Amino acid sequence: MAFKTRGSSAINKAQRRLALLKSIDESLDLGHGLTIENYTRLINDTRAKVEAHNMLVSGLDESRKTLDEMNKALSQFSERMLSGVAIAYGRNSMEYSKAGGSNRQRKKSTSQVPPVVEVIEAPPVPTALILEPTNGKVKS
């Protein structure tokens, strides 16, 4: 999964607002530190932080890919090492077990056939026969 870089709608909005404020006065000072200069500095600082963040994300994504490749290579090498021990000493050897291999001695399962149960057929049970339709009425 690649990490996503970020944009900033706040920066875009601030840029537009800065242009509108400058149309009032290039050196607008509303008091309490609300100046065009401070606003411009904060916009630029925020933009720099977003760019730095995106560079870190890019580097992190690259690092993740490199780490994934190295883990895959290490897993393959580990399998090859175990296979080498199996070739040199055999899969049933003590050395193979020491190297982390498992002795695969399969137990032969005896197939158990379930006992045959004799089924005795019961004689058919007679059912009542109705010769005439009653339409739900009981005849006396």
DRENPA-3360 file (N, C-alpha, C; in nm, 2 decimals, always signed):
BEGIN
1 = MAFKTRGS = +0.08/-0.12/+0.00/+0.00/+0.00/+0.00/+0.09/+0.12/+0.00 ~ +0.07/+0.20/-0.10/+0.15/+0.33/-0.11/+0.09/+0.44/-0.02 ~ +0.17/+0.51/+0.04/+0.12/+0.63/+0.12/+0.09/+0.74/+0.03 ~ -0.02/+0.82/+0.06/-0.06/+0.93/-0.03/+0.01/+1.06/+0.02 ~ +0.05/+1.13/-0.08/+0.09/+1.27/-0.05/-0.03/+1.36/-0.02 ~ +0.00/+1.47/+0.04/-0.11/+1.56/+0.07/-0.10/+1.69/+0.00 ~ -0.21/+1.75/-0.02/-0.22/+1.89/-0.06/-0.28/+1.97/+0.05 ~ -0.31/+2.09/+0.04/-0.37/+2.17/+0.14/-0.47/+2.27/+0.09;
9 = SAINKAQR = -0.59/+2.24/+0.12/-0.70/+2.34/+0.08/-0.69/+2.47/+0.16 ~ -0.63/+2.46/+0.28/-0.61/+2.58/+0.36/-0.51/+2.67/+0.30 ~ -0.41/+2.62/+0.24/-0.31/+2.70/+0.17/-0.37/+2.77/+0.05 ~ -0.45/+2.69/-0.03/-0.51/+2.74/-0.15/-0.61/+2.86/-0.11 ~ -0.68/+2.83/-0.01/-0.78/+2.94/+0.04/-0.71/+3.06/+0.09 ~ -0.60/+3.04/+0.16/-0.52/+3.15/+0.22/-0.46/+3.23/+0.11 ~ -0.41/+3.17/+0.00/-0.35/+3.24/-0.11/-0.45/+3.33/-0.18 ~ -0.57/+3.28/-0.19/-0.67/+3.36/-0.25/-0.71/+3.48/-0.16;
17 = RLALLKSI = -0.72/+3.45/-0.03/-0.76/+3.56/+0.06/-0.65/+3.66/+0.07 ~ -0.52/+3.62/+0.07/-0.41/+3.71/+0.07/-0.41/+3.81/-0.05 ~ -0.44/+3.75/-0.17/-0.46/+3.84/-0.28/-0.57/+3.94/-0.26 ~ -0.68/+3.90/-0.21/-0.79/+3.99/-0.18/-0.75/+4.10/-0.08 ~ -0.68/+4.05/+0.03/-0.64/+4.15/+0.13/-0.54/+4.25/+0.08 ~ -0.45/+4.21/-0.01/-0.36/+4.30/-0.07/-0.42/+4.40/-0.16 ~ -0.54/+4.36/-0.21/-0.61/+4.46/-0.29/-0.67/+4.58/-0.21 ~ -0.68/+4.55/-0.08/-0.72/+4.66/+0.01/-0.60/+4.75/+0.04;
25 = DESLDLGH = -0.49/+4.68/+0.08/-0.37/+4.76/+0.12/-0.25/+4.66/+0.12 ~ -0.15/+4.69/+0.05/-0.03/+4.60/+0.04/+0.03/+4.58/+0.18 ~ +0.02/+4.68/+0.27/+0.09/+4.66/+0.40/-0.02/+4.67/+0.51 ~ -0.13/+4.60/+0.49/-0.25/+4.60/+0.58/-0.20/+4.55/+0.72 ~ -0.24/+4.63/+0.82/-0.21/+4.59/+0.96/-0.34/+4.61/+1.04 ~ -0.40/+4.50/+1.08/-0.53/+4.51/+1.15/-0.50/+4.50/+1.30 ~ -0.38/+4.51/+1.35/-0.35/+4.51/+1.49/-0.34/+4.36/+1.54 ~ -0.29/+4.35/+1.66/-0.28/+4.22/+1.73/-0.20/+4.11/+1.64;
33 = GLTIENYT = -0.11/+4.16/+1.56/-0.03/+4.07/+1.48/-0.09/+4.03/+1.35 ~ -0.21/+4.08/+1.32/-0.28/+4.05/+1.20/-0.23/+4.14/+1.08 ~ -0.11/+4.10/+1.03/-0.05/+4.18/+0.92/-0.04/+4.09/+0.79 ~ -0.03/+4.16/+0.68/+0.00/+4.09/+0.56/+0.13/+4.01/+0.56 ~ +0.23/+4.07/+0.63/+0.36/+4.01/+0.64/+0.35/+3.88/+0.72 ~ +0.28/+3.88/+0.84/+0.27/+3.76/+0.92/+0.19/+3.65/+0.85 ~ +0.08/+3.70/+0.78/+0.00/+3.60/+0.70/+0.08/+3.53/+0.59 ~ +0.16/+3.61/+0.52/+0.24/+3.56/+0.41/+0.34/+3.46/+0.47;
41 = RLINDTRA = +0.40/+3.49/+0.58/+0.50/+3.40/+0.64/+0.44/+3.27/+0.68 ~ +0.32/+3.28/+0.74/+0.25/+3.15/+0.79/+0.21/+3.07/+0.67 ~ +0.16/+3.13/+0.56/+0.13/+3.06/+0.44/+0.26/+2.98/+0.38 ~ +0.37/+3.06/+0.38/+0.49/+3.00/+0.33/+0.54/+2.88/+0.42 ~ +0.53/+2.90/+0.55/+0.58/+2.80/+0.65/+0.49/+2.67/+0.63 ~ +0.36/+2.69/+0.62/+0.27/+2.58/+0.60/+0.30/+2.51/+0.47 ~ +0.32/+2.58/+0.36/+0.36/+2.52/+0.24/+0.49/+2.44/+0.25 ~ +0.59/+2.49/+0.32/+0.71/+2.42/+0.33/+0.69/+2.29/+0.41;
49 = KVEAHNML = +0.61/+2.29/+0.52/+0.58/+2.17/+0.60/+0.51/+2.07/+0.51 ~ +0.41/+2.11/+0.43/+0.34/+2.01/+0.34/+0.44/+1.95/+0.25 ~ +0.53/+2.03/+0.19/+0.63/+1.97/+0.10/+0.73/+1.88/+0.17 ~ +0.77/+1.91/+0.29/+0.86/+1.83/+0.37/+0.78/+1.70/+0.40 ~ +0.66/+1.71/+0.44/+0.58/+1.59/+0.47/+0.57/+1.50/+0.34 ~ +0.54/+1.55/+0.23/+0.53/+1.47/+0.11/+0.66/+1.41/+0.07 ~ +0.77/+1.48/+0.10/+0.90/+1.42/+0.07/+0.93/+1.30/+0.17 ~ +0.89/+1.31/+0.29/+0.90/+1.20/+0.39/+0.81/+1.08/+0.35;
57 = VSGLDESR = +0.69/+1.11/+0.30/+0.60/+1.01/+0.26/+0.67/+0.93/+0.14 ~ +0.72/+1.01/+0.05/+0.79/+0.94/-0.07/+0.90/+0.86/-0.03 ~ +0.99/+0.91/+0.07/+1.10/+0.83/+0.12/+1.05/+0.71/+0.19 ~ +0.95/+0.72/+0.27/+0.89/+0.61/+0.35/+0.84/+0.50/+0.26 ~ +0.77/+0.54/+0.15/+0.72/+0.45/+0.05/+0.84/+0.37/-0.01 ~ +0.94/+0.44/-0.05/+1.06/+0.38/-0.11/+1.12/+0.28/-0.01 ~ +1.13/+0.33/+0.12/+1.19/+0.24/+0.22/+1.11/+0.12/+0.24 ~ +0.98/+0.13/+0.24/+0.89/+0.01/+0.26/+0.91/-0.09/+0.15;
65 = KTLDEMNK = +0.92/-0.04/+0.02/+0.94/-0.13/-0.09/+1.08/-0.20/-0.08 ~ +1.18/-0.13/-0.04/+1.31/-0.19/-0.02/+1.31/-0.29/+0.09 ~ +1.24/-0.26/+0.20/+1.23/-0.35/+0.31/+1.16/-0.48/+0.27 ~ +1.05/-0.47/+0.19/+0.98/-0.58/+0.14/+1.06/-0.67/+0.06 ~ +1.14/-0.61/-0.03/+1.23/-0.69/-0.12/+1.34/-0.76/-0.04 ~ +1.39/-0.69/+0.06/+1.50/-0.75/+0.15/+1.44/-0.87/+0.23 ~ +1.32/-0.85/+0.28/+1.25/-0.96/+0.35/+1.23/-1.08/+0.26 ~ +1.19/-1.06/+0.14/+1.16/-1.17/+0.05/+1.29/-1.24/+0.01;
73 = ALSQFSER = +1.40/-1.16/-0.01/+1.53/-1.22/-0.04/+1.58/-1.30/+0.08 ~ +1.56/-1.25/+0.20/+1.60/-1.32/+0.32/+1.53/-1.45/+0.34 ~ +1.40/-1.45/+0.31/+1.31/-1.57/+0.33/+1.36/-1.68/+0.23 ~ +1.39/-1.63/+0.10/+1.43/-1.73/+0.00/+1.57/-1.78/+0.04 ~ +1.66/-1.70/+0.09/+1.79/-1.75/+0.13/+1.78/-1.85/+0.24 ~ +1.69/-1.82/+0.34/+1.67/-1.91/+0.45/+1.62/-2.05/+0.40 ~ +1.53/-2.05/+0.31/+1.48/-2.17/+0.25/+1.59/-2.25/+0.18 ~ +1.68/-2.18/+0.11/+1.79/-2.24/+0.04/+1.89/-2.30/+0.14;
81 = MLSGVAIA = +1.91/-2.23/+0.25/+2.00/-2.28/+0.35/+1.95/-2.41/+0.41 ~ +1.82/-2.41/+0.44/+1.76/-2.54/+0.49/+1.76/-2.65/+0.39 ~ +1.74/-2.61/+0.27/+1.75/-2.72/+0.16/+1.89/-2.77/+0.15 ~ +1.99/-2.68/+0.16/+2.13/-2.72/+0.16/+2.16/-2.82/+0.27 ~ +2.11/-2.79/+0.39/+2.13/-2.89/+0.50/+2.06/-3.02/+0.47 ~ +1.94/-3.02/+0.41/+1.87/-3.14/+0.37/+1.95/-3.22/+0.27 ~ +2.01/-3.15/+0.17/+2.09/-3.22/+0.07/+2.21/-3.28/+0.13 ~ +2.28/-3.20/+0.22/+2.41/-3.25/+0.28/+2.39/-3.36/+0.38;
89 = YGRNSMEY = +2.28/-3.35/+0.46/+2.27/-3.44/+0.58/+2.14/-3.53/+0.57 ~ +2.05/-3.49/+0.48/+1.92/-3.57/+0.47/+1.81/-3.51/+0.55 ~ +1.69/-3.53/+0.51/+1.58/-3.47/+0.58/+1.55/-3.54/+0.71 ~ +1.59/-3.65/+0.73/+1.57/-3.72/+0.86/+1.68/-3.72/+0.96 ~ +1.78/-3.63/+0.93/+1.90/-3.62/+1.01/+1.88/-3.52/+1.13 ~ +1.96/-3.54/+1.23/+1.96/-3.45/+1.35/+2.00/-3.31/+1.31 ~ +2.09/-3.30/+1.21/+2.14/-3.16/+1.16/+2.02/-3.09/+1.10 ~ +1.94/-3.16/+1.02/+1.82/-3.09/+0.96/+1.73/-3.04/+1.07;
97 = SKAGGSNR = +1.71/-3.12/+1.17/+1.62/-3.07/+1.28/+1.68/-2.95/+1.35 ~ +1.82/-2.96/+1.37/+1.88/-2.84/+1.44/+1.87/-2.72/+1.36 ~ +1.87/-2.73/+1.22/+1.86/-2.62/+1.14/+1.72/-2.56/+1.13 ~ +1.63/-2.63/+1.19/+1.49/-2.58/+1.19/+1.39/-2.66/+1.11 ~ +1.44/-2.76/+1.04/+1.35/-2.85/+0.96/+1.28/-2.94/+1.05 ~ +1.17/-2.99/+1.00/+1.09/-3.09/+1.07/+1.09/-3.22/+1.00 ~ +1.11/-3.32/+1.08/+1.11/-3.46/+1.02/+0.97/-3.49/+0.99 ~ +0.94/-3.52/+0.87/+0.80/-3.54/+0.82/+0.78/-3.69/+0.82;
105 = QRKKSTSQ = +0.78/-3.76/+0.93/+0.75/-3.90/+0.93/+0.60/-3.91/+0.94 ~ +0.54/-3.95/+0.83/+0.39/-3.95/+0.82/+0.35/-4.08/+0.88 ~ +0.25/-4.07/+0.96/+0.19/-4.19/+1.02/+0.09/-4.24/+0.92 ~ +0.10/-4.37/+0.89/+0.00/-4.43/+0.80/-0.13/-4.44/+0.88 ~ -0.23/-4.38/+0.83/-0.36/-4.39/+0.90/-0.43/-4.51/+0.85 ~ -0.48/-4.59/+0.94/-0.56/-4.70/+0.90/-0.70/-4.66/+0.88 ~ -0.75/-4.68/+0.76/-0.88/-4.64/+0.73/-0.98/-4.73/+0.81 ~ -1.06/-4.66/+0.88/-1.15/-4.74/+0.96/-1.29/-4.74/+0.89;
113 = VPPVVEVI = -1.33/-4.86/+0.85/-1.46/-4.87/+0.79/-1.56/-4.88/+0.89 ~ -1.67/-4.80/+0.89/-1.77/-4.81/+0.99/-1.84/-4.95/+0.98 ~ -1.88/-5.00/+1.09/-1.94/-5.13/+1.09/-2.07/-5.12/+1.01 ~ -2.10/-5.23/+0.95/-2.22/-5.24/+0.87/-2.34/-5.27/+0.97 ~ -2.44/-5.19/+0.96/-2.56/-5.20/+1.05/-2.66/-5.27/+0.96 ~ -2.72/-5.38/+1.02/-2.82/-5.45/+0.95/-2.95/-5.37/+0.96 ~ -3.02/-5.34/+0.86/-3.14/-5.27/+0.86/-3.26/-5.37/+0.84 ~ -3.34/-5.38/+0.94/-3.46/-5.47/+0.93/-3.58/-5.39/+0.88;
121 = EAPPVPTA = -3.64/-5.44/+0.77/-3.75/-5.37/+0.71/-3.87/-5.40/+0.79 ~ -3.95/-5.30/+0.83/-4.07/-5.33/+0.91/-4.18/-5.35/+0.81 ~ -4.28/-5.43/+0.85/-4.39/-5.46/+0.76/-4.47/-5.32/+0.74 ~ -4.53/-5.30/+0.63/-4.61/-5.18/+0.60/-4.72/-5.17/+0.70 ~ -4.74/-5.04/+0.75/-4.85/-5.01/+0.84/-4.97/-4.98/+0.76 ~ -5.08/-5.05/+0.79/-5.21/-5.02/+0.72/-5.26/-4.88/+0.75 ~ -5.31/-4.82/+0.65/-5.36/-4.68/+0.67/-5.51/-4.69/+0.65 ~ -5.58/-4.60/+0.71/-5.73/-4.60/+0.70/-5.77/-4.55/+0.56;
129 = LILEPTNG = -5.86/-4.62/+0.51/-5.91/-4.59/+0.38/-6.05/-4.52/+0.39 ~ -6.06/-4.41/+0.33/-6.19/-4.34/+0.32/-6.25/-4.37/+0.19 ~ -6.37/-4.43/+0.18/-6.42/-4.46/+0.06/-6.51/-4.35/+0.00 ~ -6.58/-4.28/+0.08/-6.66/-4.17/+0.03/-6.60/-4.04/+0.08 ~ -6.61/-3.93/+0.00/-6.56/-3.80/+0.04/-6.66/-3.75/+0.15 ~ -6.60/-3.70/+0.26/-6.69/-3.65/+0.36/-6.70/-3.50/+0.37 ~ -6.62/-3.43/+0.29/-6.61/-3.28/+0.29/-6.61/-3.23/+0.43 ~ -6.54/-3.29/+0.52/-6.52/-3.24/+0.66/-6.64/-3.27/+0.75;
137 = KVKS = -6.74/-3.34/+0.70/-6.86/-3.37/+0.79/-6.84/-3.51/+0.84 ~ -6.88/-3.52/+0.97/-6.87/-3.65/+1.03/-7.01/-3.72/+1.02 ~ -7.00/-3.84/+0.97/-7.13/-3.92/+0.96/-7.15/-4.00/+1.08 ~ -7.28/-4.01/+1.12/-7.31/-4.08/+1.24/-7.38/-4.21/+1.21;
% end
